[in-house]
Amino acid sequence: MKIHNANSIFQATSIKASTNVKPIRSGQILTGEVVKFFPNNMALIQANSMRFMAEAETQLVINQKYLFQAIQKDQKIQLKILKNDSVKSVGSDMSVISETLIKHTNLPNTKQNQQLIYALVNEGIPFTESELQLMTKWINDVEDIPRALETIRTMIKNNIPFLQGSLEGVFAILDEEPISNQLLNLQKLLMSDPLREQEVLNKLFMKVDEILQFDPISQLLSKNLEGSKMFNLMIRNLGLTTADIGALDHNQEDSLKALLRLSLTTIKEGSLLYERMERLANRLTGMQLFTQEIGHSQQIVLQLPMRLGDYLSDMTVQLNSQKNSKGKIDPDYCQILFYLDLQEIGNTVIDMKIQHRVLNLTIYNKSDSLSEIINQLKPKLKKNLDQQGYILSNVKLTVPKHEEVGIKALISTIDYPLKNLSGVDFLV
């Protein structure tokens, strides 16, 4: 059985996939192979982690790997077979796959481009031609190639639009340097910079100091500040509002993000201070990409320093909440995930679920001694929550199933809203 021409097309009619697999978009390129043939020219296709039935309009070879490109026609998705001049299918030879894609997209045949294509295809990550063009252009200016590839994986997995600012934002949020260290280093540079006498740089210095001194854990459990108000305060301080989250759209000229952007216009580009401020501003952009509103629900993602006495570390927070009648966070119905790096017990995740002001806590940690400590602190926690009108129902200690912590663990659970899929009749 042979493929007769380069424009061979078959019509995808039905898809069966796990719920965490994103639908194929028009223009995306992916690899797949025929698993089994059925009557009436139907074939079972395995593409990445998906299996789907397709009506073949050309002859295909079973167990042979092909490069497909999704195209939209008559409000349906069709898969077009890509090949080079000498090869009907790409098999498992990555050099053939890279050669085919480089020729198809008119990219320079460089080692770096080949490595990028290898990573995308080997991990089953679909991409469009325009996305690949932008990736190759951007990755040439990046020194940390492994983090750049992780950035691309994250953006494709979460369907984040491929824009220069988005690439820089996600790249920055995946930085392994703690945000607390970034803030401390920026604070030291501002202290020694003679330009600090400028009003905007002095305001930036004070804002950085304010954020470094903020203790979110004690504030959350304090009767003087409710959890929802604490989150609004953190969001305002960082400047993480979007046009979609109207309830949180405040005048934030004194926020960290606004002061960073303004300060960048006063500092010489290429200086160490400029580079530190730009990295931090991009990191805030990365957080904003994962902070969103969908209908009556909202999701907020924060990376911020956490101070416990003299110990300074990072805390990554994800809040999922319904909006109340005023369009704000509903403290009666929400879920908050805390990803912490604690001095004595190491990486810890706290999953706090609230329904009807009844609170259930699940703590993920590997420490054997933590159970006894939790039992000792539970009465005090219950009392503090009672004072705020909450009922502590249960506190459960669980050993984590994976090693990922912080933002990498968080973004693996985020389901970015799918957009611009209208007119694509694809059954999932």
C-alpha positions as CSV (number, residue, x, y, z in Angstrom):
1,M,0.0,0.0,0.0
2,K,1.5,3.3,-1.1
3,I,0.7,7.0,-0.6
4,H,0.0,8.4,-4.0
5,N,0.8,12.1,-3.5
6,A,2.0,14.8,-1.1
7,N,-1.5,16.2,-0.6
8,S,-3.0,13.0,0.7
9,I,-5.8,13.8,3.1
10,F,-8.1,11.8,5.3
11,Q,-11.0,13.1,7.2
12,A,-11.1,12.7,11.0
13,T,-14.6,11.8,12.1
14,S,-14.4,10.7,15.7
15,I,-11.9,11.2,18.6
16,K,-11.5,9.2,21.8
17,A,-9.1,10.8,24.2
18,S,-8.5,11.4,27.9
19,T,-10.1,14.5,29.2
20,N,-6.7,16.2,29.8
21,V,-5.8,16.1,26.1
22,K,-6.4,19.3,24.2
23,P,-8.4,19.1,21.0
24,I,-6.4,19.4,17.8
25,R,-6.4,23.0,16.3
26,S,-6.3,23.9,12.7
27,G,-2.8,24.3,11.5
28,Q,-1.2,22.1,14.1
29,I,1.5,19.6,13.1
30,L,1.7,16.2,14.9
31,T,2.9,12.6,14.4
32,G,0.6,9.6,14.2
33,E,0.4,6.1,12.9
34,V,-2.3,3.7,11.7
35,V,-3.1,1.1,14.4
36,K,-5.9,-0.8,12.6
37,F,-8.0,-0.8,9.5
38,F,-11.8,-1.1,9.4
39,P,-14.4,-1.5,6.6
40,N,-15.5,1.5,4.5
41,N,-12.0,3.0,4.5
42,M,-12.0,3.7,8.2
43,A,-8.7,3.6,10.1
44,L,-7.8,3.8,13.8
45,I,-5.1,6.4,14.2
46,Q,-2.7,6.8,17.2
47,A,-1.5,10.4,17.5
48,N,0.5,11.3,20.6
49,S,-1.8,10.3,23.5
50,M,-5.0,10.3,21.4
51,R,-6.7,7.6,19.4
52,F,-9.3,8.4,16.9
53,M,-11.2,7.0,13.9
54,A,-10.6,8.6,10.6
55,E,-11.9,8.1,7.1
56,A,-8.9,7.6,4.8
57,E,-9.0,9.2,1.4
58,T,-5.7,7.6,0.5
59,Q,-3.8,4.4,1.1
60,L,-1.9,4.2,4.4
61,V,0.5,1.6,5.8
62,I,-0.3,0.0,9.2
63,N,2.2,0.7,12.0
64,Q,3.9,3.3,9.9
65,K,4.5,6.8,11.3
66,Y,3.4,9.9,9.4
67,L,3.6,13.6,9.9
68,F,0.1,15.2,9.8
69,Q,-1.0,18.8,9.6
70,A,-4.5,19.6,10.7
71,I,-6.4,21.8,8.3
72,Q,-10.0,23.2,8.6
73,K,-12.4,22.5,5.8
74,D,-16.2,22.8,5.8
75,Q,-16.1,23.4,9.6
76,K,-14.3,20.1,10.1
77,I,-10.7,19.2,10.8
78,Q,-8.8,17.2,8.2
79,L,-5.3,15.7,8.6
80,K,-2.9,16.3,5.7
81,I,0.1,14.0,5.3
82,L,3.4,15.8,5.1
83,K,6.4,14.2,3.5
84,N,9.7,15.0,1.8
85,D,10.6,14.2,-1.8
86,S,12.0,10.8,-1.0
87,V,10.1,9.4,1.9
88,K,6.4,8.4,2.0
89,S,6.3,8.1,5.8
90,V,8.7,9.4,8.4
91,G,9.1,6.1,10.4
92,S,10.9,6.7,13.7
93,D,14.0,8.4,12.3
94,M,14.1,11.8,13.9
95,S,16.5,13.1,11.3
96,V,13.9,12.4,8.6
97,I,11.2,14.1,10.7
98,S,13.4,17.2,11.3
99,E,14.4,17.3,7.6
100,T,10.7,17.1,6.6
101,L,9.6,19.8,8.9
102,I,12.5,22.1,8.3
103,K,11.9,21.9,4.5
104,H,8.1,22.3,5.0
105,T,8.4,25.4,7.2
106,N,11.4,26.9,5.3
107,L,13.5,27.1,8.5
108,P,17.3,27.2,8.5
109,N,18.7,23.6,8.9
110,T,20.6,24.3,12.1
111,K,21.5,22.0,14.9
112,Q,19.4,24.1,17.3
113,N,16.4,24.0,15.1
114,Q,16.8,20.2,14.8
115,Q,17.0,19.9,18.6
116,L,13.8,21.9,19.1
117,I,11.9,19.9,16.5
118,Y,13.2,16.7,18.1
119,A,12.0,17.7,21.5
120,L,8.5,18.7,20.3
121,V,7.9,15.6,18.2
122,N,9.5,13.2,20.6
123,E,7.2,14.4,23.4
124,G,4.2,14.4,21.2
125,I,3.7,18.2,21.4
126,P,1.6,19.5,18.5
127,F,2.4,23.0,17.1
128,T,1.6,25.2,14.1
129,E,4.0,26.6,11.5
130,S,3.7,30.1,12.9
131,E,4.4,28.9,16.4
132,L,7.4,26.9,15.3
133,Q,8.8,30.0,13.5
134,L,8.4,32.2,16.6
135,M,9.9,29.4,18.8
136,T,13.0,29.1,16.7
137,K,13.5,32.9,16.6
138,W,13.0,33.3,20.3
139,I,15.1,30.3,21.4
140,N,18.1,31.6,19.5
141,D,18.3,34.5,22.0
142,V,17.9,32.3,25.1
143,E,20.9,30.7,27.0
144,D,18.9,28.2,29.2
145,I,17.7,25.9,26.5
146,P,16.1,23.2,28.9
147,R,14.0,25.9,30.5
148,A,13.1,27.4,27.1
149,L,11.8,23.9,26.0
150,E,9.9,23.6,29.3
151,T,8.4,27.1,28.5
152,I,7.2,25.9,25.1
153,R,5.8,22.7,26.5
154,T,3.9,24.7,29.2
155,M,2.5,27.2,26.7
156,I,1.3,24.5,24.3
157,K,-0.1,22.3,27.0
158,N,-2.1,25.2,28.5
159,N,-3.0,26.7,25.1
160,I,-1.3,30.1,25.9
161,P,-1.0,32.2,22.8
162,F,2.5,32.4,21.3
163,L,3.4,36.0,21.7
164,Q,6.8,37.4,22.6
165,G,5.6,38.7,26.0
166,S,4.0,35.4,26.8
167,L,7.2,33.5,26.0
168,E,9.2,35.8,28.3
169,G,6.6,35.6,31.0
170,V,6.3,31.8,31.2
171,F,10.1,31.5,30.8
172,A,10.5,33.8,33.8
173,I,7.9,32.1,36.0
174,L,9.8,28.8,35.5
175,D,13.0,30.4,36.8
176,E,14.4,28.2,39.6
177,E,15.8,31.2,41.4
178,P,13.3,31.9,44.2
179,I,11.4,35.1,43.8
180,S,12.4,36.1,47.3
181,N,16.1,36.0,46.2
182,Q,15.2,38.1,43.2
183,L,13.5,40.7,45.4
184,L,16.4,40.7,47.9
185,N,19.0,41.1,45.1
186,L,17.0,43.9,43.5
187,Q,16.7,45.6,46.9
188,K,20.5,45.5,47.4
189,L,21.1,47.0,43.9
190,L,18.6,49.8,44.6
191,M,20.3,50.6,47.9
192,S,23.7,51.0,46.2
193,D,22.4,52.8,43.0
194,P,23.0,56.6,43.0
195,L,19.8,57.0,41.0
196,R,17.7,55.7,43.9
197,E,17.1,59.3,44.8
198,Q,14.7,59.4,41.9
199,E,11.1,59.3,43.1
200,V,10.1,56.2,41.1
201,L,13.1,54.2,42.2
202,N,12.6,55.1,45.8
203,K,8.9,54.0,45.6
204,L,10.1,50.8,44.0
205,F,12.5,50.2,46.9
206,M,9.8,50.7,49.5
207,K,7.4,48.4,47.6
208,V,10.0,45.7,47.4
209,D,10.6,46.0,51.2
210,E,6.9,45.9,51.9
211,I,6.4,42.7,49.9
212,L,9.5,41.1,51.6
213,Q,8.1,41.8,55.0
214,F,4.6,40.5,54.3
215,D,3.7,37.4,56.3
216,P,0.8,35.8,54.4
217,I,0.4,32.7,56.6
218,S,-0.2,34.7,59.8
219,Q,-2.4,37.2,58.0
220,L,-4.5,34.4,56.6
221,L,-5.2,33.0,60.1
222,S,-5.5,36.5,61.7
223,K,-8.9,37.7,62.8
224,N,-7.8,41.2,61.6
225,L,-7.6,40.2,57.9
226,E,-9.9,37.8,56.1
227,G,-8.5,35.4,53.5
228,S,-10.3,37.1,50.6
229,K,-9.0,40.5,51.6
230,M,-5.5,39.1,52.0
231,F,-5.6,37.9,48.4
232,N,-6.9,41.2,47.1
233,L,-4.0,42.9,49.0
234,M,-1.4,40.6,47.5
235,I,-2.8,41.0,44.0
236,R,-2.9,44.8,44.3
237,N,0.7,44.9,45.7
238,L,2.0,42.7,42.8
239,G,-0.2,44.3,40.2
240,L,-1.7,41.2,38.8
241,T,-5.0,42.4,37.5
242,T,-6.3,41.7,34.0
243,A,-9.1,43.1,31.8
244,D,-11.0,39.9,32.4
245,I,-11.0,40.2,36.2
246,G,-13.1,43.3,36.5
247,A,-13.7,42.9,40.2
248,L,-10.0,43.2,40.9
249,D,-9.3,46.0,38.4
250,H,-8.0,48.7,40.7
251,N,-5.8,51.8,40.1
252,Q,-2.4,50.2,40.7
253,E,0.2,52.8,39.9
254,D,1.9,51.9,43.1
255,S,2.0,48.2,42.4
256,L,5.3,46.3,42.0
257,K,4.6,45.6,38.3
258,A,3.7,49.2,37.5
259,L,6.7,50.6,39.4
260,L,9.0,48.1,37.7
261,R,7.8,49.0,34.2
262,L,8.1,52.7,35.0
263,S,11.6,52.3,36.5
264,L,12.8,50.4,33.5
265,T,12.3,53.6,31.4
266,T,14.8,55.4,33.7
267,I,17.6,52.8,33.8
268,K,20.2,52.2,31.2
269,E,19.3,49.1,29.1
270,G,21.8,46.3,29.5
271,S,22.9,47.3,33.1
272,L,22.7,44.7,35.9
273,L,19.9,46.7,37.6
274,Y,17.9,46.8,34.3
275,E,18.3,43.1,33.8
276,R,17.1,42.3,37.4
277,M,14.1,44.5,37.1
278,E,13.2,43.1,33.7
279,R,13.4,39.5,34.9
280,L,11.1,40.3,37.8
281,A,8.6,42.2,35.6
282,N,8.5,39.2,33.2
283,R,7.9,36.9,36.2
284,L,4.8,38.9,37.1
285,T,3.6,38.7,33.5
286,G,4.0,34.9,33.8
287,M,1.8,34.9,36.9
288,Q,-0.8,37.0,35.1
289,L,-1.0,34.5,32.3
290,F,-2.3,31.9,34.8
291,T,-4.6,34.4,36.6
292,Q,-7.9,34.4,34.9
293,E,-11.7,34.6,35.0
294,I,-14.0,32.1,33.4
295,G,-17.7,33.0,33.8
296,H,-18.5,33.1,37.5
297,S,-15.3,31.4,38.4
298,Q,-11.9,32.9,38.9
299,Q,-8.4,31.5,39.3
300,I,-5.5,33.4,40.8
301,V,-1.9,32.3,40.7
302,L,0.7,34.0,42.9
303,Q,4.4,33.5,43.6
304,L,5.6,35.6,46.5
305,P,8.1,35.6,49.3
306,M,7.0,34.0,52.6
307,R,8.5,35.2,55.8
308,L,8.3,33.1,59.0
309,G,10.3,34.8,61.7
310,D,13.8,35.2,60.3
311,Y,13.3,32.5,57.6
312,L,12.5,33.8,54.1
313,S,11.4,31.4,51.4
314,D,8.9,31.2,48.5
315,M,5.2,30.5,48.5
316,T,3.2,29.6,45.4
317,V,-0.5,30.0,45.7
318,Q,-3.4,28.9,43.5
319,L,-6.9,30.2,44.4
320,N,-10.0,28.7,42.7
321,S,-13.1,30.5,43.7
322,Q,-16.7,31.3,42.7
323,K,-17.6,35.0,42.7
324,N,-20.1,36.4,45.1
325,S,-22.9,38.8,44.4
326,K,-20.5,41.7,44.4
327,G,-18.2,40.0,41.8
328,K,-15.4,39.3,44.4
329,I,-13.8,36.2,45.8
330,D,-16.4,34.2,47.7
331,P,-14.7,33.2,51.0
332,D,-17.5,30.7,51.6
333,Y,-16.8,28.6,48.5
334,C,-13.2,28.3,47.4
335,Q,-10.1,26.1,47.2
336,I,-6.6,27.4,48.0
337,L,-3.4,25.4,47.2
338,F,-0.2,26.5,49.0
339,Y,3.1,25.2,47.7
340,L,5.7,25.9,50.4
341,D,9.4,25.3,51.0
342,L,9.7,25.2,54.8
343,Q,12.9,25.3,56.8
344,E,12.5,22.2,58.9
345,I,10.1,19.9,57.0
346,G,11.0,20.9,53.4
347,N,8.5,20.9,50.5
348,T,4.9,21.0,51.6
349,V,1.6,21.4,49.9
350,I,-1.5,22.5,51.7
351,D,-4.9,22.0,50.0
352,M,-7.6,24.0,51.7
353,K,-11.2,23.5,50.6
354,I,-14.0,25.6,51.9
355,Q,-17.7,24.9,51.4
356,H,-20.5,26.6,53.4
357,R,-17.6,28.0,55.5
358,V,-16.6,24.4,56.5
359,L,-12.9,23.9,56.0
360,N,-11.1,20.7,55.1
361,L,-7.3,20.7,55.0
362,T,-5.1,18.1,53.3
363,I,-1.3,18.5,53.9
364,Y,1.2,16.7,51.6
365,N,4.6,16.1,53.2
366,K,7.1,13.3,53.6
367,S,8.0,14.0,57.2
368,D,7.2,11.2,59.6
369,S,7.0,13.5,62.6
370,L,4.5,16.0,61.1
371,S,1.4,14.0,62.3
372,E,2.1,14.7,65.9
373,I,2.8,18.4,65.3
374,I,-0.5,18.7,63.4
375,N,-2.4,17.2,66.3
376,Q,-0.8,19.6,68.7
377,L,-1.6,22.7,66.6
378,K,-5.1,21.6,65.6
379,P,-6.9,23.1,68.6
380,K,-5.3,26.5,68.1
381,L,-6.1,26.4,64.4
382,K,-9.7,25.5,65.1
383,K,-10.0,28.4,67.6
384,N,-8.6,31.0,65.2
385,L,-10.9,29.7,62.4
386,D,-13.9,29.8,64.8
387,Q,-13.2,33.5,65.5
388,Q,-13.5,34.2,61.7
389,G,-16.7,32.2,61.4
390,Y,-15.2,29.0,59.9
391,I,-15.6,25.4,61.0
392,L,-12.6,23.1,60.9
393,S,-13.9,19.8,59.7
394,N,-10.8,17.7,59.1
395,V,-7.0,17.9,58.8
396,K,-5.4,15.0,56.8
397,L,-1.7,14.3,56.3
398,T,-0.8,12.5,53.0
399,V,2.5,11.5,51.4
400,P,2.9,13.2,48.0
401,K,2.8,11.1,44.9
402,H,5.2,13.2,42.8
403,E,8.3,15.2,43.3
404,E,7.3,18.4,41.5
405,V,6.9,21.4,43.8
406,G,6.1,25.1,43.5
407,I,5.1,26.6,40.2
408,K,6.0,23.4,38.1
409,A,3.6,21.4,40.2
410,L,0.9,24.0,40.0
411,I,0.9,24.6,36.3
412,S,0.7,20.9,35.7
413,T,-2.8,21.0,37.2
414,I,-4.0,24.2,35.5
415,D,-6.5,23.9,32.6
416,Y,-6.1,27.1,30.6
417,P,-9.4,28.0,28.9
418,L,-9.6,27.0,25.2
419,K,-10.3,29.9,22.9
420,N,-10.8,30.5,19.2
421,L,-12.1,26.9,18.6
422,S,-15.4,27.9,17.1
423,G,-16.2,26.3,13.8
424,V,-14.1,23.2,14.5
425,D,-16.3,20.2,14.4
426,F,-14.1,17.7,16.3
427,L,-15.6,15.1,18.6
428,V,-13.6,14.5,21.7
